[in-house]
Amino acid sequence: MRSGTASSRQRILRARLTGTMLGVAVLIVSACGPSAPAPGTQGGGAQTPVKGGTLTIDVGADRLKGLDHTSYDGLDRDVANLVVETLVWYDKDTKIVPRLATSWKTESDQLTWTFELRPNVKFHDGTPFNAEAVKSEFARKMNTENALAFRNVGRHMDTVTVVDEDTIRLKTKVPLPIFPNILLGYGAEISSPAAVTQFGKDIGVKQVGTGPYKIETMVAGGNLSLIRNDAYWGEKPLLDKLMLMPIPDPSARTAALVSGQTDLMWKAPPSQLAALKQQQPLTLKLVPSLTQYHWSFNVSKAPLDKVEVRQAINHAIDMKEIKDVAWEGLQEPFIGPLTPALYDEDPSIQGLPFNLEKARELLQKNGITTATPVRLEYVYATDPTLDREAQVLQAQLRKVGIELVLVPAEVATVAQRTERGALRFDIARTGWSNSQVTMAPALANLMKSGGSSNIGQFKDEKIDSLITQLESEFDLAKRSTIVKEITKEYFRAAPWFGGYTQVLAYAWRNQVRGFEPVGKEALYPFLMTTWRAP
């Protein structure tokens, strides 16, 4: 494994959160010769932000379903924090900072947390944000009968007590040193209780929060229009309106940006980078993401219920070829269970490196060879990059006696086949956002039995026990030791294969200023400083 120190891990994480990449040129400005001073600039190139205007954002093949944790996924989560807010947030150094809560403390029992709430804040519908509103929202998160996409908050909660109008006391089931991190992640947003009652199951497309933008119109699977919240408690955004629109075809995305139909391309596909670099006046920026991906096994089905088969598949995969061929370099493979931005890798721990001979040896012991192959279905969301990725995987696994049957489908279909408990796949691509910028929630959701993203229903009692210890351990040295043990067990059990983060590409027209995307893919806070030159 790659070696790492606390300082190197923090450097990687900070680079991803500030939009700077180690060893990669991050800013490519396409221009043909000198240009006249842009509107909104002063002598020496200093920019004077201009308030107002509409920014049209092309979000590609992503489809917005709703901005509530009862339904959201992918892009929905990235957009939601413009509308609904969390109690806390983090700065560029990953330090937890106030948001809807102004301060907090934990009691000596290491279970009880008291949060002082920001006073005089109102939801978009005019109702007050206060301790009763927080209690109502947390009750919704804790109710196991509610169909929630994310239970990262509710599953840890024991009780919620209103101390006074601006003070709330939250008690966890077990000591939880990372509780503030959990309260900034997906599923921790605070909605208006009145709106939840009024709109019921439609709250996703009618979401009402306290955020800097509010919903003007939203069509599930279609366009979303957000308008500035002029009553926002904090510094207000510069733009009047944000228009988000899906354009699935990669070439059509580039054409829309070049023609001015759109202003900003969100997560430009690798296939379009060469074309984008040649266009003027566009800016293209590459940003390493915190979101990680791997391929999950359905461990309930033979032969994937056998550890040696899962280990063999790990050995059969050449991540460098996938990076170069499918992703055209816009991918960063890693070896362990999590991106090295979140933890310190131990070089003494033996992993499962690319080794075809070892893969064949393990598979042969289980009766699988190129002469006696086994068929496995790979379910994935189709797009040009993921289609190429699937084809590379198929070719690699064929070399060791595994015939990978490709099952490309629309995102909604993939979600139905891979949702927890469905198990309608052999292998499926899984992502985790790392929105809480710490390792325990990621391990708990991806690897622990019952985890929200443990789609293959992997279960290992020793790993479960270690993750439970990690979640409740306050001592940093002990936490580091537990992580090393989890990493060893990960390689022993091989619950999934592969592991990478994407290098995200964003492209925008010359009129767009102040846009500085970072490794965490939420649109908040960097659209707060974005403005449009006249």
Summary of the structure (lengths in Angstrom):
residues: 534
radius of gyration: 23.4
end to end distance: 51.1
largest distance: 73.2
contacts: 1797
relative contact order: 0.17
helix: 30%
strand: 24%
